[in-house]
Amino acid sequence: MERLTGPSPLRGSNGIAFGPDGLLYVAEYLAGRIRTVDVHTGEVSVLIGADGPVQSPDDLAFDADGNLYVVDLAPGLVWRRTPAGELSVVAEGIRNPNGICCLGNRLFVNEMAFAGRVLEIGAGEPAVLAEGLMLGNAMQAGPDGRLYFPHMFPGSVHRVGPDGGEPELFADELPQTVAVRFDRDGVLHVLLVDENGTIVRVDGDRRTTITTGVPGLDNAAFSGDNRMFVSSFATAGITEVLPDGTTREIVPHGFAGPYGVAVDDDGKVHTADHYRIDRALLPFAHGLAASGDQLHFTSQYGQTGTYDRISGSLRMREVALNHPLGIAVRPDGAVVIAESGAGRVLAITVDDTVEVLAEGLGRPAGVAVDAEGRCYVSDEEHGAVHRLEDGKPVAVAENLSAPQGLAIADGRPVVVESGRGRLIALGPEPRVLAEDLPVAPPRDPQPALMVHDLPGVPRPFAGLATGPDGALYLAGNAEGSILRF
């Protein structure tokens, strides 16, 4: 076994905030964890693990007494962690809670929703301070004591008093505004979602643009000595942005997953990493297959498409499938897809005609096609791998634990058994090729895939692919790596 990349110290980095101890606290939305980072050494530690009660932490803030508040987006909760480590829910029923900030011991949250709200969370029902947000996100109290919050679309910053009143527009023409943060001198910094990692510094009537080169910026925090640190939902890691606009890596960038993996005819490895295909910011991609210059992908949110990696063009093939996952290419150029939520296997021909190859499965996850065009599918729910014969599934292996990624190697199907962390070559005499693999089994409970008409948390998927040299490539989604066998 050879690790081609990783492991990734952070699996996507979202909300960040400095704690009273001087550590940087990091919310990992997809991984369901909260970590701490020593920005002097880069050391990363676990505060709340993936086995804890917080499902999808997206942002966090500290109050004056050192209590840590965390928004849990998918279930609509707000958590409090006391300095003694006690966890409790302080608010529920919030639509996609995202931005969060404290003003002394007062707690404020906004909703990343269409017609979202800014709320004060107290002992009773939340008080509504503002409505009509077009996707709220990271917010902060300004030096004037008012709350500054973004409308992600079309991109603007608004403010409102902590006791309510009429919200007012503070700055506009800031496309895809994802976070607003004030430095220790009271200067506003606005983070934008783009490939270039753009930050706009707003100081009165003067604007200065900083290009960090970090795609998918998510949040920022300023240390006590006014050093600026940023996170990225797409590339993870923590980066310091220096006063002259240059950057310094504190925690290395890596994968949010990865999910799908594919190898082209030249032996180049490609990845689908939820927010990215390779380095391109293309949400949301999970399954991946390669043919020529094209990468075919699925999104668990219902789409499948083809991305031309040379021209950068994107063609959507279907947009209303039920949780599509694994994808493979037939010899005739059609793509074969595991429609996980519908229990079906589909083919989409080169002219985009959809064919049903099999139905009545549990939760099909991975698909593979051999040189003769025979199709294999793994069924995560039923713990089996089937070969499709005249539209009927014929068992090739059973009693597996959450089989996912599937590939053909030396003429045999090979499957990722995510529940036991194994790689198994199937056939009359199955053979375990590797054990103790860094692959993630299904989560229990699994956070919602869709929340209030917006993407939630995708199911884990450990993709598998075969290269032209016969080697197997695995998405090590429990640690953020690509492995070669």
Residue pairs with C-beta under 8 A, 6 or more apart in sequence:
1 434
1 483
1 484
1 485
2 483
2 484
2 485
3 476
3 481
3 482
3 483
3 484
4 269
4 473
4 481
4 482
4 483
4 484
5 254
5 255
5 481
5 482
6 254
6 255
6 476
6 479
6 480
6 481
6 482
7 254
7 438
7 476
7 479
7 480
7 481
8 236
8 252
8 253
8 254
8 255
8 479
8 480
8 481
9 44
9 236
9 237
9 251
9 252
9 254
10 26
10 28
10 35
10 44
10 236
10 237
10 238
10 251
10 254
11 28
11 30
11 31
11 33
11 236
11 254
11 255
11 256
11 257
11 480
12 28
12 29
12 30
12 31
12 232
12 233
12 234
12 236
12 256
12 274
12 275
13 26
13 27
13 28
13 218
13 219
13 231
13 232
13 233
13 236
13 237
13 238
13 251
14 26
14 27
14 28
14 29
14 57
14 58
14 59
14 218
14 219
14 231
14 233
15 26
15 27
15 57
15 58
15 59
15 60
15 71
15 100
15 138
15 218
15 219
15 231
16 24
16 25
16 26
16 27
16 60
16 219
16 220
16 221
16 229
16 230
16 231
16 238
17 24
17 25
17 60
17 61
17 62
17 221
18 24
18 25
18 62
18 221
18 222
18 223
18 224
19 25
19 36
19 62
19 66
19 68
20 62
20 66
20 83
22 223
22 224
23 36
23 37
23 38
24 36
24 37
24 38
24 39
24 221
24 223
24 229
24 238
25 34
25 35
25 36
25 37
25 47
25 60
25 62
25 68
26 34
26 35
26 36
26 37
26 231
26 238
27 34
27 57
27 58
27 59
27 60
27 70
28 34
28 35
28 57
29 56
29 57
29 58
29 73
29 233
29 457
30 56
30 256
30 257
30 274
30 457
30 458
31 50
31 256
32 50
32 52
32 54
32 55
32 56
32 57
32 443
32 447
32 457
33 46
33 47
33 48
33 49
33 50
33 52
33 54
33 57
34 46
34 47
34 48
34 54
34 57
34 60
34 70
35 44
35 45
35 46
35 47
36 44
36 45
36 47
37 43
37 44
37 45
37 238
37 250
37 251
39 223
39 227
39 229
39 238
39 240
39 250
42 250
42 251
44 251
47 81
48 54
48 57
48 81
48 87
50 443
52 87
53 79
53 87
54 70
54 72
54 79
54 87
55 72
55 74
55 75
55 445
55 447
55 457
56 72
56 73
56 74
56 75
56 447
56 456
56 457
57 70
57 71
57 72
57 73
58 71
58 72
58 73
58 97
58 98
58 112
59 70
59 71
59 98
59 99
59 100
59 138
59 219
60 68
60 69
60 70
60 71
60 100
61 68
61 69
61 100
61 101
61 102
61 107
62 68
62 69
62 102
63 69
63 102
63 104
63 105
63 106
63 107
64 102
64 104
64 105
65 83
65 105
66 83
67 80
67 81
67 82
67 83
68 80
68 81
69 78
69 79
69 80
69 81
69 90
69 100
69 102
69 107
70 78
70 79
70 80
70 81
70 100
71 77
71 78
71 94
71 97
71 98
71 99
71 100
71 109
72 78
72 79
72 97
73 96
73 97
73 98
73 112
73 451
73 456
74 447
74 448
74 451
74 456
74 457
75 92
75 447
75 448
76 92
76 93
76 94
76 95
76 96
76 97
76 451
77 89
77 91
77 92
77 94
77 97
78 89
78 90
78 91
78 92
78 94
78 97
78 100
78 107
78 109
78 121
79 87
79 88
79 89
79 90
80 87
80 88
80 89
80 90
81 87
90 107
90 121
91 97
91 109
91 119
91 121
91 126
94 109
94 111
94 119
94 126
95 111
95 113
95 116
95 117
95 451
95 452
96 111
96 112
96 113
96 116
96 451
96 452
96 454
97 109
97 110
97 111
97 112
98 109
98 110
98 111
98 112
98 136
98 137
98 138
99 109
99 110
99 112
99 136
99 137
99 138
99 139
99 149
99 150
100 107
100 108
100 109
100 110
100 139
101 108
101 139
101 140
101 141
101 147
102 108
102 141
103 141
103 145
103 147
103 162
106 120
106 122
106 162
107 120
107 121
107 122
108 118
108 119
108 120
108 121
108 129
108 139
108 141
108 147
108 162
109 118
109 119
109 121
109 126
110 116
110 117
110 118
110 119
110 130
110 133
110 136
110 137
110 139
110 149
111 117
111 119
111 133
111 136
112 135
112 136
112 137
112 152
112 454
113 133
113 135
113 136
113 452
113 454
114 134
114 135
114 453
115 131
115 132
115 133
115 134
116 131
116 132
116 133
116 134
116 135
116 136
117 128
117 129
117 130
117 131
117 133
117 136
118 128
118 129
118 130
118 131
118 133
118 136
118 139
118 147
118 149
118 160
118 167
119 126
119 127
119 128
119 129
120 126
120 127
120 129
120 162
127 164
128 164
129 147
129 160
129 161
129 162
129 163
129 164
129 167
130 149
130 158
130 160
130 167
133 149
133 151
134 151
134 152
134 153
134 154
135 151
135 152
135 153
136 149
136 150
136 151
136 152
137 149
137 150
137 152
137 177
137 178
137 179
138 150
138 178
138 179
138 180
138 181
138 191
138 218
138 219
138 220
139 147
139 148
139 149
139 150
139 180
140 147
140 148
140 180
140 181
140 182
141 147
141 148
141 162
142 148
142 159
142 182
142 186
142 188
143 182
143 186
145 161
145 162
146 159
146 160
146 161
146 162
147 159
147 160
147 161
147 162
148 157
148 158
148 159
148 170
148 180
148 182
148 188
149 157
149 158
149 159
149 160
149 180
150 156
150 157
150 158
150 174
150 177
150 178
150 179
150 180
150 190
151 157
151 158
151 177
152 176
152 177
152 178
152 193
153 176
154 172
154 175
155 172
155 173
155 174
155 175
155 176
155 177
155 192
156 169
156 170
156 171
156 172
156 173
156 174
156 177
157 169
157 170
157 171
157 172
157 174
157 177
157 180
157 188
157 190
157 202
158 167
158 168
158 169
158 170
159 167
159 168
159 170
160 166
160 167
160 168
171 188
171 190
171 202
174 190
174 192
174 200
175 192
175 194
176 192
176 193
176 194
177 190
177 191
177 192
178 191
178 192
178 193
178 217
178 218
178 219
179 190
179 191
179 217
179 218
179 219
179 220
180 188
180 189
180 190
180 191
181 188
181 189
181 191
181 219
181 220
181 221
181 222
182 188
182 189
182 222
183 189
183 222
183 226
183 228
184 222
184 224
184 225
184 226
185 226
187 201
187 202
187 203
188 201
188 202
188 203
189 199
189 200
189 201
189 202
189 220
189 228
190 199
190 200
190 201
190 202
191 198
191 199
191 217
191 218
191 219
191 220
191 230
192 198
192 199
192 200
192 217
193 216
193 217
194 215
194 281
195 215
195 280
195 281
196 211
196 212
196 213
196 215
197 211
197 212
197 213
197 214
197 215
197 216
197 217
197 230
197 232
198 209
198 210
198 211
198 212
198 217
199 209
199 210
199 212
199 217
199 220
199 230
199 241
200 207
200 208
200 209
200 210
201 207
201 208
201 209
201 210
210 241
210 245
211 245
212 230
212 239
212 241
212 245
212 247
213 247
214 230
214 232
214 235
214 237
214 239
214 247
214 253
215 232
215 234
215 235
215 276
215 279
215 281
216 232
216 233
216 234
216 235
216 275
216 276
216 281
217 230
217 231
217 232
218 230
218 231
218 232
218 233
219 230
219 231
220 228
220 229
220 230
220 231
220 241
221 228
221 229
222 228
222 229
223 229
227 240
228 240
228 241
228 242
229 238
229 239
229 240
229 241
229 250
230 238
230 239
230 240
230 241
231 237
231 238
232 239
232 253
233 256
233 275
234 256
234 273
234 275
234 276
234 281
235 253
235 254
235 276
236 251
236 253
236 254
236 255
236 256
236 480
237 249
237 250
237 251
237 252
237 253
237 254
238 249
238 250
238 251
239 247
239 248
239 249
239 250
239 253
240 247
240 248
240 249
240 250
241 247
242 248
254 480
255 271
255 273
255 477
255 480
255 481
256 273
256 274
256 275
256 276
256 480
257 271
257 272
257 273
257 274
257 286
257 460
257 461
257 475
257 477
257 480
258 271
258 272
258 273
258 463
258 475
258 476
258 477
258 480
258 481
258 482
259 271
259 272
259 273
259 274
259 285
259 286
259 287
259 288
259 458
259 460
259 461
259 462
259 463
259 475
259 477
260 271
260 272
260 285
260 286
260 287
260 288
260 289
260 297
260 298
260 326
260 327
260 461
260 463
260 475
261 269
261 270
261 271
261 272
261 288
261 405
261 463
261 464
261 465
261 473
261 474
261 475
261 482
262 269
262 270
262 271
262 272
262 288
262 289
262 290
262 295
262 463
262 465
263 269
263 270
263 290
263 465
263 466
263 467
263 468
263 473
264 270
264 290
264 292
264 293
265 290
265 292
265 468
266 468
267 467
267 468
267 469
269 465
269 467
269 473
269 482
270 277
270 278
270 288
270 290
270 295
270 309
271 277
271 278
271 288
271 475
271 482
272 285
272 286
272 287
272 288
272 297
272 463
273 285
274 283
274 284
274 285
274 286
274 458
275 281
275 282
275 283
275 284
276 282
276 283
276 285
277 285
277 288
277 295
277 297
277 307
278 295
278 309
280 307
280 312
282 307
282 314
283 455
284 299
284 300
284 301
284 455
284 458
285 297
285 298
285 299
286 297
286 298
286 299
286 300
286 325
286 458
286 461
287 297
287 298
287 324
287 325
287 326
287 327
287 337
287 338
287 461
287 463
288 295
288 296
288 297
288 298
288 327
288 463
288 465
289 295
289 296
289 297
289 327
289 328
289 329
289 335
289 465
290 296
290 329
290 465
291 329
291 333
293 308
293 309
293 310
294 306
294 307
294 308
294 309
295 306
295 307
295 308
295 309
296 304
296 305
296 306
296 307
296 317
296 327
296 329
296 335
297 304
297 305
297 306
297 307
297 327
298 304
298 321
298 324
298 325
298 326
298 327
298 337
299 305
299 324
300 323
300 324
300 325
300 340
300 449
300 458
300 459
301 449
301 450
301 455
301 458
302 318
302 319
302 320
302 321
302 322
302 323
302 324
303 316
303 318
303 319
303 321
303 324
304 316
304 317
304 318
304 321
304 324
304 327
304 335
304 337
304 348
305 314
305 315
305 316
305 317
306 314
306 315
306 317
306 335
307 313
307 314
307 315
308 314
308 315
317 335
317 348
317 352
318 324
318 348
318 352
318 354
321 337
321 339
321 341
321 342
321 346
322 339
322 340
322 341
322 342
323 339
323 340
323 341
323 342
323 449
323 459
324 337
324 338
324 339
324 340
324 346
325 337
325 338
325 339
325 340
325 364
325 365
325 366
325 459
325 461
326 337
326 338
326 364
326 365
326 366
326 367
326 368
326 377
326 378
326 404
326 405
326 406
326 461
326 463
327 335
327 336
327 337
327 338
327 367
328 335
328 336
328 367
328 368
328 369
328 375
328 406
329 335
329 336
329 369
330 336
330 347
330 369
330 373
330 375
331 369
331 371
331 373
332 349
332 350
332 373
333 349
333 350
334 347
334 348
334 349
334 350
334 355
335 347
335 348
336 345
336 346
336 347
336 357
336 367
336 369
336 375
337 345
337 346
337 347
337 348
337 367
338 345
338 364
338 365
338 366
338 367
338 377
338 378
339 345
339 346
339 364
340 363
340 364
340 365
340 380
340 459
341 363
342 359
343 359
343 360
343 361
343 362
343 363
343 364
344 356
344 357
344 358
344 359
344 361
344 364
345 356
345 357
345 358
345 359
345 361
345 364
345 367
345 375
345 377
345 388
346 354
346 355
346 356
346 357
347 354
347 355
347 357
348 354
348 355
349 355
356 391
357 375
357 388
357 391
358 377
358 386
358 388
358 391
358 392
358 393
360 393
361 377
361 379
361 381
361 382
361 386
361 393
362 379
362 380
362 381
362 382
363 379
363 380
363 381
363 382
364 377
364 378
364 379
364 380
365 377
365 378
365 379
365 380
365 403
365 404
365 405
365 406
365 461
366 377
366 378
366 403
366 404
366 405
366 406
366 415
366 416
366 463
366 464
367 375
367 376
367 377
367 378
367 406
368 375
368 376
368 406
368 407
368 408
368 413
369 375
369 376
369 408
370 376
370 408
370 411
370 413
371 408
371 411
374 387
374 388
375 387
375 388
376 385
376 386
376 387
376 388
376 396
376 406
376 408
376 413
377 385
377 386
377 388
377 393
377 406
378 384
378 385
378 400
378 403
378 404
378 405
378 406
378 415
379 385
379 386
379 393
379 403
380 402
380 403
380 404
380 418
380 442
382 398
383 398
383 399
383 400
383 401
383 402
383 403
384 395
384 396
384 397
384 398
384 399
384 400
384 403
385 395
385 396
385 397
385 400
385 403
385 406
385 413
385 415
385 426
386 393
386 394
386 395
386 396
387 393
387 394
387 396
387 413
388 394
396 413
396 426
396 427
397 403
397 415
397 424
397 426
397 430
400 415
400 417
400 419
400 424
401 417
401 418
401 419
401 420
401 441
402 417
402 418
402 419
402 441
402 442
403 415
403 416
403 417
403 418
404 415
404 416
404 418
404 439
404 460
404 461
404 462
404 463
404 464
405 415
405 416
405 461
405 462
405 463
405 464
405 465
405 474
405 475
406 413
406 414
406 415
406 416
406 464
407 413
407 414
407 464
407 465
407 466
407 472
408 414
408 466
409 425
409 466
409 470
409 472
410 425
410 470
412 425
412 426
412 427
413 425
413 426
413 427
414 423
414 424
414 425
414 426
414 433
414 464
414 466
414 472
415 423
415 424
415 426
415 464
416 422
416 423
416 437
416 439
416 462
416 463
416 464
416 474
417 423
417 424
418 439
418 440
418 441
418 442
418 460
418 462
419 441
419 442
420 435
421 435
421 436
421 437
421 438
421 439
422 432
422 433
422 434
422 435
422 437
423 432
423 433
423 434
423 435
423 437
423 464
423 472
423 474
423 485
424 430
424 431
424 432
424 433
425 431
425 433
433 472
433 485
434 485
437 462
437 474
437 476
437 483
438 476
438 477
438 478
438 479
438 481
438 483
439 460
439 462
439 474
439 475
439 476
439 477
439 478
440 460
440 462
440 477
440 478
441 460
442 459
442 460
443 459
443 460
446 457
446 459
447 456
447 457
448 456
448 457
449 455
449 456
449 457
449 458
449 459
450 456
460 477
461 475
461 477
462 474
462 475
462 476
462 477
463 474
463 475
464 472
464 473
464 474
464 475
465 472
465 473
466 472
466 473
467 473
471 484
471 485
472 484
472 485
473 482
473 483
473 484
473 485
474 482
474 483
474 484
474 485
475 482
476 482
476 483
